[in-house]
Amino acid sequence: MTTVRKDTYRWSARGFIAPGVLLVAVLLYLPLLWTTYLSFTEYNGLGDPDWVGFSNYIDMWRDPAMVGSVLNTLMWVVGTLLIPVGLGLLLAVLTFDLKGGVWLRLPFLIPYAVSGIGVGLVWSFVLQSNGALDQALAVFGVTDPPRWLLDVPLNTLVMICAAAWQGVGVNALLFTIGLQSIPKEPLEAARLDGAGPLRLFGSIMWPMLAPLTTVVVGLSIVGSLKTFDIVMGMTKGGPGRQSETLAVTMYRDAFVNANYGSGSAIAVFLMIVTLLASLLYLRRQLSAKHEF
């Protein structure tokens, strides 16, 4: 009787889960399989795809713009780790124990509500030639300012700063949650023993923040590898194709040039890089945790 009840329960559970599994399969895995198939074909959206094997994967590395996209994407990965994550951690540490610290963090959190395209449009207004920043510098006598969005790699660096403007607040919020979860007793005991702020952070706060830091850094790496909207909002990958990221190159090949085979190959390459980066980072962090 008990076995019959268990089987009934299992089949009922499978019945409830099945719609969700079917939805994920239709919306996620089928497009992934179709994109992978297209990456081995030549296809312009009309007629049937022509099988070309690994030609798209070989040809994309013969394109100088592809190498530039990879380098720009690496700059985004490093830049978003140093600036939004680093400043978010600094802001959280400086304000979490202050009375009214939430009001100091709030202005940094508001830009997170703006879409990436919106951030790009706002900062392109500021940084374009003879834009708001150039006019402000002219007041102080700077008549030959840098070409913020035209010179390489300056344009990528200022776009990373624009992304930091949007991301610092949410990273500070996550780190603040982590800091508030640290027990007060070790901090008070260390203060009584004469530990200064740097010793408190290095010996107590930072080790206890390690699990949350793993999540924040992992999200930052994945997000920076997929950077698209801010670049499209500020430079559209220009001038020429010099500020493109992998996601922008994929979009240009697939949806502007109607070369779906090449665009799909870049999409598959980007997916593999993102998966490998995530797995390697998480594996290293989890191994370090077990060793600890």
C-alpha positions as CSV (number, residue, x, y, z in Angstrom):
1,M,0.0,0.0,0.0
2,T,2.9,2.3,0.9
3,T,4.6,1.5,-2.4
4,V,1.5,2.4,-4.3
5,R,1.2,5.7,-2.5
6,K,4.9,6.5,-3.3
7,D,4.4,5.7,-7.0
8,T,1.3,7.9,-7.1
9,Y,3.2,10.7,-5.4
10,R,6.1,10.4,-7.8
11,W,3.9,10.4,-10.9
12,S,2.0,13.4,-9.5
13,A,5.2,15.3,-8.9
14,R,6.4,14.4,-12.5
15,G,3.1,15.7,-13.8
16,F,3.6,19.1,-12.0
17,I,7.2,19.4,-13.2
18,A,6.6,18.3,-16.8
19,P,5.2,21.7,-18.0
20,G,8.2,23.6,-16.7
21,V,10.7,21.1,-18.2
22,L,8.9,21.3,-21.5
23,L,8.9,25.1,-21.4
24,V,12.6,25.2,-20.7
25,A,13.3,22.7,-23.5
26,V,11.3,24.6,-26.0
27,L,12.6,28.1,-25.1
28,L,16.2,27.3,-24.2
29,Y,17.5,24.0,-25.5
30,L,15.9,23.9,-28.9
31,P,17.2,27.4,-29.9
32,L,20.6,26.3,-28.6
33,L,20.6,23.2,-30.8
34,W,19.3,25.3,-33.8
35,T,22.1,27.9,-33.3
36,T,24.7,25.2,-33.0
37,Y,23.5,23.6,-36.2
38,L,23.4,27.0,-38.0
39,S,27.1,27.6,-37.0
40,F,28.1,24.7,-39.3
41,T,26.1,26.1,-42.2
42,E,26.0,29.1,-44.6
43,Y,22.6,30.7,-44.2
44,N,21.2,34.2,-45.0
45,G,17.7,33.6,-43.8
46,L,16.3,32.5,-47.1
47,G,16.0,29.0,-48.4
48,D,17.7,26.1,-46.7
49,P,21.0,26.3,-44.8
50,D,24.0,24.9,-46.7
51,W,26.3,22.6,-44.6
52,V,29.9,24.0,-44.6
53,G,31.4,22.2,-41.7
54,F,33.9,24.2,-39.6
55,S,34.4,26.9,-42.2
56,N,32.6,29.5,-40.1
57,Y,34.8,28.8,-37.1
58,I,38.0,29.0,-39.2
59,D,36.9,32.1,-41.1
60,M,35.9,34.1,-38.0
61,W,39.6,34.0,-36.8
62,R,40.7,35.4,-40.2
63,D,38.7,38.5,-39.5
64,P,40.8,41.2,-37.8
65,A,37.6,42.6,-36.2
66,M,37.1,39.3,-34.4
67,V,40.6,39.5,-32.7
68,G,39.7,43.1,-31.6
69,S,36.4,41.9,-30.2
70,V,38.1,39.2,-28.1
71,L,40.6,41.8,-26.7
72,N,37.9,44.3,-26.0
73,T,35.8,41.6,-24.2
74,L,38.9,40.7,-22.1
75,M,39.2,44.4,-21.2
76,W,35.5,44.4,-20.1
77,V,36.1,41.4,-17.9
78,V,39.1,42.9,-16.2
79,G,37.6,46.4,-16.0
80,T,34.3,45.3,-14.5
81,L,36.1,43.3,-11.9
82,L,38.4,46.2,-10.9
83,I,35.9,49.1,-11.0
84,P,32.3,48.1,-10.3
85,V,33.1,45.2,-8.0
86,G,36.1,47.0,-6.4
87,L,34.2,50.2,-5.8
88,G,31.1,48.4,-4.6
89,L,33.2,46.5,-2.0
90,L,34.8,49.8,-0.9
91,L,31.5,51.6,-0.7
92,A,30.0,48.7,1.3
93,V,32.9,48.6,3.8
94,L,32.9,52.3,4.3
95,T,29.2,52.7,4.9
96,F,27.8,49.4,6.3
97,D,28.5,50.3,10.0
98,L,27.6,54.0,9.7
99,K,24.4,55.5,11.0
100,G,22.4,56.5,7.9
101,G,24.7,54.5,5.6
102,V,21.8,53.4,3.5
103,W,21.2,57.0,2.4
104,L,24.8,57.2,1.3
105,R,24.4,54.0,-0.8
106,L,21.1,54.9,-2.2
107,P,22.4,57.4,-4.9
108,F,24.7,54.7,-6.2
109,L,21.8,52.2,-6.5
110,I,19.5,54.3,-8.5
111,P,21.3,54.0,-11.9
112,Y,20.8,50.2,-11.6
113,A,17.1,50.8,-12.5
114,V,18.2,52.3,-15.8
115,S,18.5,49.9,-18.8
116,G,21.8,49.4,-20.4
117,I,20.7,51.2,-23.6
118,G,19.6,54.1,-21.4
119,V,22.9,54.3,-19.6
120,G,24.6,54.3,-23.0
121,L,22.5,57.2,-24.3
122,V,23.1,59.2,-21.2
123,W,26.9,58.8,-21.2
124,S,27.1,59.2,-25.0
125,F,25.5,62.7,-24.5
126,V,28.2,63.4,-21.9
127,L,31.2,62.0,-23.7
128,Q,30.5,62.7,-27.4
129,S,32.6,65.3,-29.2
130,N,31.7,68.7,-27.9
131,G,29.4,67.0,-25.5
132,A,28.6,67.9,-21.9
133,L,32.1,66.9,-20.5
134,D,34.0,68.7,-23.3
135,Q,32.0,71.9,-22.6
136,A,32.6,71.6,-18.9
137,L,36.3,71.2,-19.5
138,A,36.3,74.2,-21.8
139,V,35.2,76.3,-18.8
140,F,38.4,75.4,-17.1
141,G,40.5,76.2,-20.2
142,V,40.9,72.6,-21.6
143,T,40.3,73.3,-25.3
144,D,41.7,70.1,-26.7
145,P,40.1,67.3,-24.7
146,P,40.6,63.6,-25.5
147,R,38.2,62.1,-28.1
148,W,36.5,59.9,-25.5
149,L,34.4,57.7,-27.8
150,L,36.7,57.8,-30.9
151,D,40.2,56.8,-29.7
152,V,41.1,53.2,-28.9
153,P,41.2,51.9,-26.2
154,L,40.0,55.0,-24.5
155,N,36.5,54.4,-25.8
156,T,36.3,51.0,-24.2
157,L,37.7,52.3,-20.9
158,V,35.1,55.1,-20.7
159,M,32.3,52.6,-21.5
160,I,33.5,50.4,-18.7
161,C,33.3,53.5,-16.4
162,A,29.7,54.0,-17.6
163,A,28.9,50.4,-16.8
164,A,30.5,51.0,-13.4
165,W,28.2,54.0,-12.8
166,Q,25.3,51.5,-13.2
167,G,26.8,48.5,-11.3
168,V,28.6,49.9,-8.3
169,G,25.4,50.4,-6.3
170,V,24.1,46.8,-6.7
171,N,27.5,45.4,-5.9
172,A,27.7,47.6,-2.8
173,L,24.2,46.3,-1.8
174,L,25.3,42.7,-2.1
175,F,28.5,43.2,-0.2
176,T,26.6,45.1,2.5
177,I,24.3,42.1,3.0
178,G,27.3,40.0,3.4
179,L,28.9,42.3,5.9
180,Q,25.7,42.5,7.9
181,S,25.7,38.7,8.2
182,I,29.1,38.7,9.9
183,P,28.7,38.1,13.7
184,K,29.4,41.2,15.8
185,E,31.4,39.3,18.5
186,P,34.6,38.6,16.5
187,L,34.7,42.3,15.3
188,E,34.2,43.6,18.8
189,A,36.8,41.2,20.2
190,A,39.3,42.3,17.5
191,R,38.6,46.0,18.2
192,L,39.2,45.4,22.0
193,D,42.5,43.7,21.1
194,G,43.5,46.9,19.2
195,A,43.0,45.7,15.6
196,G,42.7,48.7,13.2
197,P,40.3,49.0,10.2
198,L,42.8,47.3,7.8
199,R,43.4,44.4,10.1
200,L,39.7,44.0,10.7
201,F,39.0,43.9,7.0
202,G,41.9,41.6,6.1
203,S,41.6,39.1,8.9
204,I,37.9,39.0,9.6
205,M,35.6,40.7,7.0
206,W,37.3,39.6,3.8
207,P,37.5,35.8,4.7
208,M,33.9,35.8,5.9
209,L,32.8,37.6,2.7
210,A,34.5,34.9,0.5
211,P,31.2,33.0,-0.3
212,L,29.4,36.2,-1.4
213,T,32.5,37.5,-3.2
214,T,32.5,34.2,-5.2
215,V,28.9,35.0,-6.4
216,V,29.5,38.7,-7.1
217,V,32.7,38.0,-9.1
218,G,31.1,35.1,-11.0
219,L,28.1,37.3,-12.0
220,S,30.5,40.0,-13.0
221,I,32.5,37.7,-15.3
222,V,29.5,36.3,-17.0
223,G,27.9,39.7,-17.4
224,S,31.0,41.3,-18.8
225,L,31.5,38.5,-21.3
226,K,28.0,39.2,-22.7
227,T,28.4,43.0,-22.8
228,F,26.2,44.4,-25.6
229,D,23.7,47.1,-24.7
230,I,26.0,49.8,-23.4
231,V,28.3,49.4,-26.4
232,M,25.4,49.7,-28.8
233,G,24.1,52.7,-26.9
234,M,27.4,54.6,-26.9
235,T,29.5,53.6,-30.0
236,K,27.6,50.9,-31.8
237,G,31.0,49.1,-31.9
238,G,32.7,52.0,-33.7
239,P,34.5,53.9,-34.9
240,G,34.6,51.2,-37.6
241,R,34.5,48.0,-35.5
242,Q,37.2,49.0,-33.0
243,S,35.1,48.9,-29.9
244,E,33.1,45.8,-30.6
245,T,32.7,43.1,-28.1
246,L,32.0,39.5,-29.0
247,A,28.2,40.0,-28.4
248,V,28.2,43.0,-30.7
249,T,30.2,41.2,-33.4
250,M,27.7,38.3,-33.2
251,Y,24.8,40.7,-33.6
252,R,26.4,42.5,-36.5
253,D,27.2,39.3,-38.4
254,A,23.8,37.6,-37.8
255,F,21.3,40.5,-37.8
256,V,22.9,43.3,-39.8
257,N,24.9,41.3,-42.4
258,A,22.4,38.4,-42.5
259,N,25.2,36.0,-42.1
260,Y,23.5,33.7,-39.7
261,G,26.1,30.9,-40.0
262,S,29.0,33.2,-38.9
263,G,26.9,34.9,-36.2
264,S,25.9,31.5,-34.8
265,A,29.6,30.4,-34.7
266,I,30.5,33.5,-32.7
267,A,27.5,32.8,-30.4
268,V,28.6,29.2,-29.8
269,F,32.2,30.4,-29.2
270,L,30.9,33.0,-26.7
271,M,28.7,30.4,-24.9
272,I,31.7,28.0,-24.6
273,V,34.0,30.8,-23.2
274,T,31.3,31.8,-20.7
275,L,30.8,28.3,-19.5
276,L,34.5,27.5,-19.2
277,A,35.2,30.8,-17.4
278,S,32.3,30.1,-15.0
279,L,33.3,26.5,-14.4
280,L,37.0,27.2,-13.9
281,Y,36.3,30.1,-11.5
282,L,33.7,28.2,-9.4
283,R,35.9,25.1,-9.4
284,R,38.9,27.1,-8.1
285,Q,36.8,28.9,-5.5
286,L,35.2,25.7,-4.2
287,S,38.6,23.9,-4.1
288,A,40.1,26.7,-2.1
289,K,37.1,26.6,0.3
290,H,37.6,22.8,0.8
291,E,41.4,23.3,1.4
292,F,40.5,26.0,3.9
